Amino acid sequence: MKATTSFRQLLAQPGIITAPGAYDCLTAAIIERTGFPAVYMTGAGTSVARIGYPDLALATATEMMANAASIASTVSVPVIADADTGYGGTMNVRRTIREYERTGVAAVHIEDQQFPKRCGHLEDKRVVPIDEMVQKIHAAVDARTDDDFTIIVRTDALAVTGWDDTMRRCDAFTEAGADALFVEAIRSPEEAAEVVAHTSVPLLYNFVETGKSPLLNVAELETLGFKMVIFPGSAFMSVAHTVARVMSELKDKGTTEHLVGEMTPLTEAFELMGLSEMLERDSGYAVSSDASDYAQEENRRFRALERKALAIYHSQIEPNLTESDHGKWLIINTENAGYEILATEFEGLQRLQAYGHKAPVYFMPIGEPEPVLIRSIPPGGKS
C-alpha cells in the first residue's frame, strides 16, 4: 500500500496519530521500531542537525526534500514533512508539492509566514495576507498528482494578528482545500478546545517541550478532538543534551567506559538499519566454487541471523523479563521476531523440534550475564 493511502486510512480511523520528529534516518528507524504509526520530519531538526543552522528558513527546499526522501526510504510507516512556506510564490508551491510527492512522504504542511520565516515558537513572526495564502493552497491542491497526498496548512497568525484573524484563516484555508489544519503556538488548553470547536477538518497539535504551547499529553489532546500530534524537537533536543554530557565526561575522565551501559551496542545500532537482512541478502549473491566456499557462506549467513536474534533479545525481550523468568528457556524466531518462554530445558527442546524446518529459530537460557545462543534450527535444515 502506498504511504499516502496508508496515512489517509489513519486519518479516517478513530484515535489520534502520534508522530515523533525525526531529523535523520536513525531517529526515524527508532521511532518506527518503538511502534509509532507515523514519523514527522522536523524542519527545525533538519536545519540544526543536517546543515548546522538555527530554524530561520536557511534550509533550502532541495536540502529539506533530500532529508525527507532519505527518511521515507528508511521506514515503512507514513512520513509527514515540513515544507515551510512552500519556498516562494504559487509556482514555487506547485513545484514543492510535486517534488515532495516524489520523495515518498505521505503528507506535508505549508504555512502562512512571510519569507524569511522562523521557528513558530520564536518572536517577531510575520504572516502573509489571507488571500495570498489561499492562492498558495489552491496551487498546492492543483499540483498534486496523488489524491491521497495530504496537504496540511499551518497558520502562525495567533501570535501575530490574534485570535479573530486566526479563525478567519482557518475558515478560508479549509474552503481553499486544506485537508487538515495546524494552528501554531496555541497558548492554553482553553484555546486548544476553542480551535477544535471552530474547525471542521482534522487538526494537528505541535508539542514543543520548551515552546509556547501547553504540554498536553496525547490522551488529553485526543479527548479535546485533535487528530494528530507531532513532537518535532524531542529527539534532537535530547541528543544535544546527551551528547554534550557524554563529551563532558570524556573530556574530564579520558574514557567513556563508565557510560557503556547507557549506549546502544554497535551491532544493535546496525540492526536498526537492517544489518542482518542485508548480510543475508548479500550472501545470496555469493559465488561458491566448492564445498568450502559454500560452508563459509552458510557460516556467514547464520552468524548474521544469530546477531539478529541477539538484537531482538536486547531490544524487545530483555526489557520485559522479570526475576521469575531467570532459569527458564527462551525460543526466538528471527523470521517474525516472535518468542516463547518455556519453564524447563526439556520443554524448550520439545518445542524447538516442533518448529521443524519452518524458520530460523534460536534456543537460549534466560539469566546468563551475556546471552548465549546454544541451539538453532536453520531454515531447510536440522539442528
N, C-alpha and C positions, 0 to 999 in steps of 0.2 A: 504494500500500500504506500502511496506517495505520502511524504511528510505533511504536505498541505492538507490532504484528505484526513490524515490521522488527527491533525490539530483541529480541523473542523468538527470531527467527531467528539473530541474532548470538549469543545465549546458547547456542543449540543447535549452532552451528558450532564447529569446532576453533579454538584460538587465543584469546589474551587480548584484551579490549576496553579500549583506552586512551581515556579521556575527560578531556581537559584542562578545567580550570574556567573558565567564562565568568561575568562579573558584569554584562555588558550585551550589546547586540546586536552591537556592533562586535567585541568579543572572540570572540563566538560565530561570527560570519562568518569571522573569521581562522582559527579552529580548523577549521571545515568546509573552507575553501579550502586549508588545509595538508594535508588528506587524512585526518583522523581520523574513525573510524566513528561517534563519538558525542560529545556535549557534556555536560559536567556543570555545572549551575547551582549555583554555590557560595553557600551561605548566609552564610559569613564575608565573601565579596566583595560580596554584595548589601548586607549591613549596612554595611560600610565605605564602599562607593562610591555606593550609592543613597540611603541615609538618614543617613550620617555618624555611625555608632555602631560601637563595637567589637562583637565577636561574643559578646554577653551576653544573647541572647534578646530584644533590643529591637526587632527587625524583626517586624512583625505578620504574621499569615497572609495578610491582604489584600495587603500590600506584597510579600511573597515570591511570591505567586501572580501578581501583576501583572508582576513581572520574569520569572517563568517563562513566562508567556503571550507576552511580547514576544520572548524568546529563541526559543521554539519556533516562532513565526511567521516568524522570520528565517532559520532553517536548515532543510534537508531531512533531516538526519540525526537520529536519536533523541536526546532530551534526558533526562538523569537529573536530578531536582531534589531539593534538600534540603528536607525537610518538618519538620525539628526534632523536637519531641516529639509532633507531631500537634496541638499547640495546645490541649491540655486533656484531658478525660476521654474515655471511649469514644464519646460522642455527638459530641464535637468531632472525634475522629479520623474518624468516619464522614463528617462534612461535609468534612473536609480532603481525604479521598480523592476524594469526588465532585467537589469544586471543582478539584482538581489534574487530574483526568481531563479537565475542560472546558478547561484551559489548552493541551492538546495535547502535554504531555510524555509520555514513554513509561514512565517509572518514577519512584518516589520512595523515599527512605529515611526511616524514623521511628526514634527512638531511645528508650532506657530511662532517660535522665536525668530527674531531678526538675526541675520548673519553679521558678524560672528556671534554664534550662540555661546552659552556657557552652561555648566552643570546646573540642573534645575534647582539645586539646594544652595546656590550661591546668590549673592545680592546683585542688584543692578542689571537685571534681565530686561530685555525689550521684546515686544511682540509685534508681529505684522498685523495690518488691518484684517478684520474678519473676511471681507470679500476676497482679499488676496489669498488667504489660506483656503477658502472654499474652492477657488480655481485650482490650487495645487492638489486638493483632494480629488477634484474631477479628473485632473491629469493622471493621478495615481491609479484611480479606478479604471480609467480608459486604457491605461498602459498594460495592465496585467493580462497575461495570456492564459493563466490558470485561474479559473473562477474560485477555486478553493484557497488561493493565496490570500492570507488575511492582512488587511490594512488597518492598523491601529493608529488613531490620531490623538496626539498629545497636545494639551494646551497648558501653557505656562502663565496664563493671564491672571490667575488668582493672586500672585504676588506682585503683579504689575498694574492691572486695571481694575481688580477687585471682583467680588462675588457676582454681581449682576452681569457684568460683561462675560465672565466665565460661563455662566449658564446660557447666555445668548450664543456663545461659541459652541457649546455642546449641542444645542439645538441645530445650529447651522451646519456643523460638521457631520452630524448624523444625517441630516437631509441631503448633504452632498455625497453621501455614500460610505462614510466610515463604518467599518464592520464592528469596531469597538472603540472605546474612548479611554483616555489616560489623562486624568486631571492631576497635574504635578503639584507637589508641595501642599497637599491638604494639611490644614493646621490643627484639627481637633477631631475627635470621634463624632461630634455633632455635625461638623462639615462633611465628614465621610458619609454619614447617614443621609444628609440632605442631597449630596451628589447622586447617590443611588436612587433616591426618591424622584429625582428630576429627570433621570435618563432612561432611555428605552433600549439601549444596546449594551452588550457586555462591557464591564468596567474593569480596568487594571489598576491595582494599587502598588505604589512604589515604596518598598520597605527599605529605608536607608538608616542604618543604625545610628549615625551621628548627624542626621539631617533635620529637616524642619517638621516632618510629619510624625504623628504619634505612632509608637511601636505596637500596633495592634497585632495580635497573633493570628495565625491562619484561620483558626476556628472562629474568632471574633469577626474577621473580615468576611468569611463565608456567611455568617449569621446576618451581617449587615447587607449582604447581597452582591459583594464583589465576585467576579468570575475568575480573575487572575490576580496573582501577586508575584512580583519579582523581587529578588534580593541582590541587586547589582553589585554591591560593594563587599558582601560578606566574605567572599573568598580572597579578593586581592588585599583588602584591609587586614585580614587575619594573616595572610602570608607576609605582608610587610612587617607586622608585629613579630611574628615568629622568626623570620629570617634575621631581623635586627637583634633579637635576643640570642639566637644561635651564634651570630657573628661576634657579639659582645663576649659571650662565653669563650669562644675560640680565641679571641684576642687576649683575654685575661688568663686563660688556663693553658693555651697552647695545644688543646685537644678537644675533640667533641665526643670522646669515648663515653663520658657520663651521660650523654644525651641520646645514645643509640636506641634506647628503649622508646624514645619519642619519635623515632624516624620509621618511615615505611621501608622495609628491606628492599634492596635494589631489584631483586628478581620480581617482587610483588609490584613494584612500580612499573617494571617492564610488562608484567602480566596485564596491568590496566590497559595497556596499549596493544594487547593481543600477541604477546611473545610466543606462547605455546602453539597457537593456531598458525602463526607464520612459520615457525620452525617445522611443524608437521606438514604444512603445505609445501615448504621448500624441499623436504625430504622426498616428496612425491615426484619431484623433477630430477632426482639424482640418477646418474647412470652407473649401474653396478656391472662390473666386468667379471666378477667371480663371487664365490660364496663369502669370501672375507669382506668384500666391499658391501655385500648385502647385509651381513651381520653388523657392520659398522653403522649402516644407515638405520637398521632396526633399533640398535642401541641408542642412537641419537634421538630417534622418534620417541622411544619410551622414556628417555631422560626428560624430554620436553613435556610428556604427559605427567611424569612424576612432579615436575616443577609446578604444573598447573594444579595438580591435586593438593600440593602443599599451599599454594596460593589460595585455593578455595578454603582450605582448613583455617588459615590465618585470618582471612577476611570475612568469612561467612559462618564458620562453625565455632572456632575458639571463643569469640566474644559471647556466645550463647551457652557455653558449657558451665556447669555448676560443679561444686566439690563432689557431689554424689555421683557424677559421671566418671570420676577417676577410677581406674581399674577396669572400666568397660572397654569395648572394642568398637571401632568405627569403620564403616564402609563408605568410601567416597566414589561417586560415579562422575568421572570427568566429562562425560558427554553432555550431561544436563545439570551439573553442579548439585545433584541430589545427594543425600547422605542418610545413613541409618546408624543408630546406636544399638549395639547388642550387649546383653548382660555378660556373656562369657565368650571365651575364645572359641569353644566348641560350637556355640550357636552362630557365631560370626562365620566360622568356616562352612557350616551348613548353608548359610545364606549366601556366602560367596559363591559356592558351587551352583546355587540355584540361578545365578545370573547367566550361566552358560557362557556363550561367546558373543553376547549382545553388545557389550560396551566395555571400554577400558575402566576397570574397577580396581580400587586400591583398598587394602585392609591394613589397619594400624591400631596399636593400643592407645588408649587415652591416658594422659598423665605423665608421659615421658617429658623430661626437660626440653628436648628438641624432638618434634615428631619424626618418626621413622616409618617409612612405608615398607612393610615386611613381606607382603604377598600381593600379587596382582594377576588379573586375568586380562590379557590383551585382546583386542577385537579380532576374532577369527583364529584365536589360538588358545592353548590351555595354559593354566598357571604352572 
